[in-house]
Amino acid sequence: MFPTLTYYSRPVSASFVGTGAEGRKGESWPHPRHQLCRQRSPRTRHQMEEEDREWIHVRWEQLSLLNPPNYMPQSRNPTPILNSPGSGSESYRGVDLVSPRATQLTNGSLFISRAEPDHAGTYVCYAQNSVANLTAAVDVAVNSAPYFIGGSGSVDVRAGEVTVLECRVRGDPPLTVTWSLRGSSLHHSPRYSESVSVDAGGETVAKLQVSGAVQSDAGIYTCTAHNTYGRNSHTVRLNVHEPPSAPRGLRVIAEGSRAVRVSWAAPDPPPTSYVVQFRRSLEGWGEARELSVAAAGLTSGVEVSPLFPATDYVVRVVAVNHLGRSPPSEDLRLTTSAEKPGAPPRDLRAEAVGAREVRVSWRPPPQDRAHGLIQGYYLGYTPVSHQVGPGSSQYNYTTVESSEGGPGVSDGSEGVWSTSLTQLEPHTDYQVVVKAFNTEGAGPLSPPAAVTTREDGKDCR
């Protein structure tokens, strides 16, 4: 007798539609699925009693052409054209039974585990024994939950600009794709725009456009796709870059006459460097000096120098990253510590106005050398006969307070100071010197001025 073929459907990893030699169609089942090609041979009663079975040889091949002639896989009731290998226009290839995902069992069944889309197609079962050969075809359709094949992983955008996040997904249609940020839908904001399209390769491309990116847009976005067979998600990190905000809390942590040390709180996002700007209080920012310092390892503040003693300054800080500069911090106003005057008074003059009196005048040290408020002057004098050398302490000193001998202004005014030396010896040569002092001490002596008192009885008033 000629053998015939029958199909038995059991759960494995795909769904099948098969037509046997007897014309019986298998059913379309949810995956997983197992297709069995088994011998059924008519027997005589004697053969049945002895259970003398005649087993047939079975092998499987897969149709190589996706759309062979006279076979339309999109049809609800496909009608395969069954041919022996090489007997028609269709081409067949042997099923890869080496792969762990496709195995032919000992009873001839073709077992497919973990079905993938490339398992879809037409399979042909060849059965033969010593009497005849039979052929049957099975159409395999793989139902696929969504799976992602590409898209954005991390996207960088400058604040205020437009960017697009993308995910690419495959799976059985219809596919629904949505975007969310930190678990929340994005439909509430007009700055977000979602679009879904299918490209020429059959991939579903979901895009999310973010307009006018701000720092709150940064984070992990989730692209979620779902269909009848399941759902899957893909995440995209959006990094929004912007110039840092202004440094905060600028303050002085160490004072000095020539330098000060300042510190501040780092802004967000952390910058790569800072620019410290400083100027005298009477100057504009166009005349300011700048110090650039790296942000890394900045723990003990920044020294601002060189500065002048007893001078009013304004300091501010700007943060910098690869996108630009922050707005400046709030202004910090400070005054450096004073020092002893750095220069002597100028234009010292001495004039005899009598036998025992000399009138002395001078101008203060230069403004940038006063190093603080000039509180007064030490006026020294001595007869030349004493042969006083430079720096000698043999001068007789008298103190001229700022309220006594001149304008007493604190900014080193060019005003002239003057005072009188009295009770001198008549007709005597004198040397006169002067030095300024402030809260930190006295400055250097001026060059001496020479004067001779008048003879006794020849006062000139």
Legacy VTK file of the C-alpha trace (Angstrom):
# vtk DataFile Version 3.0
C-alpha trace
ASCII
DATASET POLYDATA
POINTS 461 float
0.000 0.000 0.000
1.080 3.599 -0.548
1.863 5.576 2.592
-0.101 8.767 3.339
0.773 11.803 5.548
-1.179 13.342 8.399
-0.361 16.492 10.487
-0.691 16.785 14.229
-0.412 20.264 15.791
1.233 20.563 19.225
2.527 23.639 21.154
6.064 24.820 20.244
7.384 28.142 18.934
5.448 29.103 15.798
2.036 28.767 14.092
1.576 26.606 11.027
-0.909 26.243 8.183
-0.252 22.947 6.421
-1.749 20.931 3.549
-1.113 17.180 3.489
-1.326 14.746 0.659
-4.798 13.869 1.883
-5.845 17.539 1.558
-6.335 18.038 5.312
-5.403 21.535 6.593
-3.809 22.073 9.908
-5.122 24.879 12.130
-3.537 28.231 12.877
-2.537 28.113 16.544
-1.078 30.635 18.925
2.633 30.140 19.269
4.527 28.098 20.422
3.771 25.230 17.996
5.098 21.829 16.890
4.484 20.362 13.423
4.542 16.559 13.107
4.787 14.669 9.840
3.900 11.008 10.622
3.343 7.864 8.539
-0.131 6.315 8.372
-0.167 3.024 6.289
-3.242 0.800 5.828
-2.654 -2.640 7.339
-4.209 -6.068 7.047
-5.767 -7.584 10.132
-2.829 -9.989 10.268
-0.389 -7.072 10.113
-2.262 -5.202 12.798
-2.328 -8.248 15.020
1.434 -8.643 14.679
1.939 -4.842 14.980
4.153 -4.984 11.950
4.662 -1.333 11.134
6.384 -0.052 8.048
8.323 3.155 8.938
9.051 5.682 6.219
12.035 8.020 5.767
11.176 11.702 6.431
13.141 14.887 5.666
12.313 18.586 5.681
13.238 21.476 3.369
12.342 25.165 3.418
11.199 27.143 0.400
13.913 29.640 -0.527
11.667 32.082 -2.433
9.516 34.346 -0.310
6.810 34.551 -2.995
7.087 31.556 -5.336
4.817 31.319 -8.404
1.156 30.560 -7.712
1.634 30.957 -3.955
0.535 34.115 -2.139
1.364 33.959 1.586
-0.958 36.871 2.352
-3.928 34.761 1.260
-6.119 33.364 4.014
-6.123 29.941 2.276
-2.746 29.544 0.587
-2.389 26.901 -2.084
1.234 25.789 -2.264
2.568 24.218 -5.428
4.246 21.039 -4.275
7.209 19.931 -6.307
10.070 17.611 -5.826
13.409 19.396 -5.513
14.551 20.580 -8.883
11.319 19.683 -10.652
9.930 23.223 -10.973
10.647 26.944 -10.735
10.648 26.930 -6.928
13.833 26.437 -4.978
14.236 24.580 -1.695
16.990 24.411 0.850
17.512 21.956 3.614
16.448 22.983 7.110
19.467 23.674 9.322
19.094 20.895 11.845
22.468 21.686 13.423
21.024 24.823 15.029
19.666 24.206 18.533
16.512 26.075 17.500
15.496 23.537 14.783
15.574 19.798 15.433
14.122 16.788 13.634
12.897 14.301 16.198
13.251 10.542 15.872
9.642 10.196 14.711
10.230 12.671 11.852
8.738 15.730 13.549
10.346 19.134 12.903
10.734 20.922 16.252
11.413 24.693 16.239
12.159 26.353 19.574
12.386 30.091 20.242
10.934 30.992 16.874
12.354 34.072 15.152
10.997 35.995 12.157
13.474 34.228 9.859
11.695 30.942 10.638
8.615 32.154 8.756
7.995 30.665 5.315
6.984 27.457 3.573
8.344 24.121 4.750
8.135 20.933 2.670
7.987 17.476 4.242
9.286 14.636 2.051
8.301 11.075 2.981
9.388 7.965 1.150
9.485 4.226 1.543
10.143 1.334 -0.750
6.780 1.759 -2.423
6.369 5.506 -3.112
7.277 9.134 -2.299
4.904 11.773 -0.891
5.323 15.539 -0.407
3.414 18.049 1.755
3.859 21.790 2.481
3.440 23.760 5.701
3.191 27.575 5.863
4.829 28.930 9.039
3.823 32.377 10.296
5.806 33.719 13.267
3.851 36.069 15.507
6.257 38.627 17.001
6.010 40.871 20.028
7.768 44.240 19.547
11.541 44.235 19.636
13.901 47.169 19.168
16.625 47.101 16.554
18.159 50.516 17.028
17.621 54.123 17.937
19.146 56.807 20.088
21.099 55.766 23.158
22.260 59.133 24.426
21.505 62.521 22.893
23.207 65.833 23.720
21.548 69.168 23.037
22.368 72.769 23.845
19.784 74.602 25.917
17.259 76.433 23.754
17.806 74.249 20.688
15.645 71.552 19.058
16.546 67.860 19.238
14.947 64.576 18.118
14.985 61.262 19.993
14.416 58.120 17.931
13.647 54.434 18.434
13.278 51.763 15.727
11.112 48.731 16.350
9.850 45.616 14.573
6.928 43.370 15.401
3.540 42.261 14.158
1.257 45.140 13.258
-0.560 47.034 14.473
2.175 48.517 16.653
1.473 51.306 19.136
4.480 53.382 20.236
4.473 56.022 22.988
7.093 58.148 24.780
7.350 59.024 28.457
9.752 60.882 30.746
10.239 59.610 34.286
7.006 57.638 33.923
4.865 60.605 32.818
3.198 61.116 29.459
4.487 63.964 27.313
1.211 64.998 25.698
0.694 67.822 28.195
3.508 69.994 26.804
3.381 71.681 23.387
7.181 71.545 23.255
7.026 67.771 22.697
5.956 66.353 19.341
5.649 62.591 18.646
5.547 60.927 15.228
5.488 57.299 14.035
6.259 56.077 10.506
7.240 52.881 8.694
10.352 53.008 6.522
11.073 51.113 3.311
12.610 48.230 5.249
9.451 47.656 7.267
10.813 49.135 10.479
8.559 51.308 12.614
10.376 54.562 13.401
9.122 56.516 16.409
10.461 60.039 16.912
10.113 62.527 19.746
10.977 66.147 18.977
11.892 68.377 21.922
11.733 72.095 21.126
13.561 74.773 23.095
15.299 72.308 25.387
15.672 73.355 29.021
17.465 71.714 31.920
14.232 70.110 33.191
14.011 68.177 29.900
17.154 66.238 30.765
16.657 62.651 31.884
15.768 59.126 30.773
13.052 58.891 28.123
11.246 55.586 27.563
9.990 54.502 24.142
7.323 51.813 24.691
5.946 49.651 21.859
3.132 47.123 22.197
0.954 44.920 20.021
-1.286 41.878 20.456
1.651 39.663 21.382
3.434 41.771 23.981
5.270 44.982 24.772
8.869 46.164 24.986
10.713 49.325 25.943
13.825 51.216 24.853
15.408 54.055 26.839
17.165 57.185 25.600
19.126 59.593 27.803
18.805 63.272 26.939
21.582 65.550 28.190
20.788 69.270 28.075
23.924 71.388 28.130
23.935 75.070 28.966
26.356 77.649 30.296
26.527 77.381 34.082
24.501 79.592 36.353
26.184 82.407 38.268
28.419 81.468 41.224
26.834 82.159 44.599
27.995 83.264 48.024
31.141 85.159 47.013
33.035 86.170 50.172
36.475 87.101 51.538
38.166 84.349 53.539
41.601 85.983 54.016
42.544 89.663 53.961
45.836 91.326 53.127
47.314 94.554 51.875
48.494 93.216 48.516
46.169 90.224 48.053
42.925 88.754 49.341
41.544 85.223 49.135
37.930 84.738 48.101
35.649 81.714 47.819
32.158 80.956 46.489
29.633 78.153 45.999
29.814 76.207 42.729
26.841 76.673 40.372
24.890 74.128 38.301
25.890 72.541 36.060
29.459 72.286 37.372
31.774 74.455 35.251
35.202 73.583 33.923
36.797 76.857 35.038
36.185 80.259 36.583
37.182 83.816 35.730
37.739 86.156 38.692
37.350 89.811 37.707
38.500 92.669 39.936
38.832 96.441 39.640
39.233 99.521 41.781
35.912 100.874 42.955
36.325 104.096 40.956
37.012 102.201 37.712
34.596 100.520 35.296
34.459 96.808 34.410
36.094 97.644 31.115
39.273 98.352 33.099
39.012 95.207 35.238
41.730 92.577 35.447
40.952 88.862 35.155
42.284 85.663 36.695
41.408 82.279 35.132
41.391 79.237 37.408
40.458 75.590 36.791
37.421 74.309 38.660
38.934 70.892 39.390
40.384 70.647 42.875
39.367 74.175 43.840
38.830 73.787 47.594
40.638 76.644 49.365
39.462 79.648 47.391
41.378 81.857 44.967
43.971 84.509 45.721
43.214 87.826 44.043
46.358 89.842 43.369
48.233 92.099 42.824
46.351 94.731 44.772
47.273 98.063 46.316
47.133 98.596 50.087
44.227 100.494 51.622
42.356 100.547 48.335
38.680 99.895 47.633
38.038 97.084 45.141
35.082 95.329 43.521
35.344 91.585 42.774
33.028 89.229 40.888
33.268 85.685 39.492
32.093 84.139 36.207
31.729 80.358 35.671
32.777 78.832 32.328
32.097 75.569 30.473
32.360 74.452 26.842
29.116 76.260 26.004
30.126 79.659 27.322
30.147 81.905 30.384
27.609 82.295 33.145
26.229 85.644 34.255
28.589 87.237 36.804
28.109 86.706 40.501
26.982 89.522 42.746
29.652 92.181 43.292
31.860 91.829 46.348
33.210 95.146 47.670
36.299 95.120 49.855
39.134 97.304 51.097
42.661 95.989 51.356
44.675 96.390 54.533
46.924 99.417 54.999
50.743 99.482 54.995
53.307 102.045 56.116
53.590 104.840 53.578
55.800 103.695 50.738
57.195 107.070 49.739
58.350 110.256 51.541
56.509 113.543 51.410
57.400 115.698 48.408
58.620 119.251 47.794
59.920 119.891 51.311
60.751 123.594 51.756
62.131 125.531 54.753
62.304 129.316 55.072
63.664 131.382 57.995
61.169 133.954 59.197
63.185 135.114 62.202
66.248 134.495 64.353
64.474 131.636 66.159
61.739 130.514 63.713
61.597 128.592 60.397
58.481 128.056 58.252
58.345 124.495 56.724
55.982 123.246 53.972
55.587 119.994 51.986
53.166 117.922 49.964
51.955 114.413 50.877
53.435 111.246 49.356
51.992 110.207 45.958
48.471 108.841 46.270
49.390 105.317 45.184
52.229 105.244 47.744
50.354 106.558 50.762
49.105 102.999 51.561
46.404 104.259 53.857
45.062 107.328 55.583
47.897 109.761 56.382
47.301 110.645 60.004
50.154 113.092 60.300
53.855 113.780 59.879
57.025 113.609 61.924
59.029 116.798 61.268
62.710 116.507 62.201
65.371 119.220 62.481
68.931 119.547 63.712
71.808 122.058 63.472
74.197 121.190 60.667
77.111 121.518 63.102
76.004 118.211 64.585
76.920 116.586 61.246
73.918 114.314 61.162
74.233 111.581 58.571
71.423 109.989 56.542
69.115 107.915 58.696
70.570 109.302 61.944
68.274 109.398 64.935
69.848 112.654 66.181
67.027 114.720 64.694
64.713 116.443 67.036
61.169 115.475 65.998
57.904 117.219 66.388
54.589 115.696 65.403
52.212 117.426 63.048
48.743 115.912 63.284
46.496 115.952 60.245
44.239 118.510 61.885
47.097 120.876 62.576
49.308 121.462 59.612
47.285 120.841 56.464
44.125 119.632 54.750
44.291 116.204 56.374
42.567 114.486 53.494
42.675 110.680 53.262
43.144 110.216 49.546
46.613 111.764 49.271
45.462 115.163 48.106
47.980 117.432 46.485
47.288 120.052 49.157
50.291 121.721 50.810
51.026 121.158 54.466
52.921 123.697 56.544
54.008 124.394 60.080
56.613 126.436 61.993
59.670 125.364 63.933
60.364 127.741 66.817
62.848 128.234 69.622
65.788 127.753 67.278
69.245 129.276 67.638
69.827 132.597 65.836
72.006 132.664 62.756
72.368 128.863 62.672
72.326 126.402 59.782
69.668 123.687 60.108
68.618 120.573 58.227
64.926 119.729 58.147
63.309 116.362 57.186
59.745 115.027 57.243
58.080 111.590 57.057
54.422 110.598 56.907
52.727 108.078 59.186
49.461 106.144 59.258
47.970 103.372 61.393
50.686 100.944 60.276
53.674 103.200 61.047
55.945 105.833 59.527
57.234 105.905 56.004
60.690 106.894 54.720
62.314 110.259 55.384
62.241 112.954 52.775
65.507 114.378 51.454
66.690 117.121 53.893
66.036 120.777 53.292
68.656 123.329 54.448
67.793 126.603 56.097
69.679 129.288 58.164
67.961 131.258 60.848
68.276 135.018 60.822
70.600 137.038 63.017
69.204 138.082 66.344
67.097 141.268 66.111
66.318 140.836 62.398
63.041 139.038 62.487
61.009 139.276 59.314
57.246 139.106 59.870
LINES 1 462
461 0 1 2 3 4 5 6 7 8 9 10 11 12 13 14 15 16 17 18 19 20 21 22 23 24 25 26 27 28 29 30 31 32 33 34 35 36 37 38 39 40 41 42 43 44 45 46 47 48 49 50 51 52 53 54 55 56 57 58 59 60 61 62 63 64 65 66 67 68 69 70 71 72 73 74 75 76 77 78 79 80 81 82 83 84 85 86 87 88 89 90 91 92 93 94 95 96 97 98 99 100 101 102 103 104 105 106 107 108 109 110 111 112 113 114 115 116 117 118 119 120 121 122 123 124 125 126 127 128 129 130 131 132 133 134 135 136 137 138 139 140 141 142 143 144 145 146 147 148 149 150 151 152 153 154 155 156 157 158 159 160 161 162 163 164 165 166 167 168 169 170 171 172 173 174 175 176 177 178 179 180 181 182 183 184 185 186 187 188 189 190 191 192 193 194 195 196 197 198 199 200 201 202 203 204 205 206 207 208 209 210 211 212 213 214 215 216 217 218 219 220 221 222 223 224 225 226 227 228 229 230 231 232 233 234 235 236 237 238 239 240 241 242 243 244 245 246 247 248 249 250 251 252 253 254 255 256 257 258 259 260 261 262 263 264 265 266 267 268 269 270 271 272 273 274 275 276 277 278 279 280 281 282 283 284 285 286 287 288 289 290 291 292 293 294 295 296 297 298 299 300 301 302 303 304 305 306 307 308 309 310 311 312 313 314 315 316 317 318 319 320 321 322 323 324 325 326 327 328 329 330 331 332 333 334 335 336 337 338 339 340 341 342 343 344 345 346 347 348 349 350 351 352 353 354 355 356 357 358 359 360 361 362 363 364 365 366 367 368 369 370 371 372 373 374 375 376 377 378 379 380 381 382 383 384 385 386 387 388 389 390 391 392 393 394 395 396 397 398 399 400 401 402 403 404 405 406 407 408 409 410 411 412 413 414 415 416 417 418 419 420 421 422 423 424 425 426 427 428 429 430 431 432 433 434 435 436 437 438 439 440 441 442 443 444 445 446 447 448 449 450 451 452 453 454 455 456 457 458 459 460
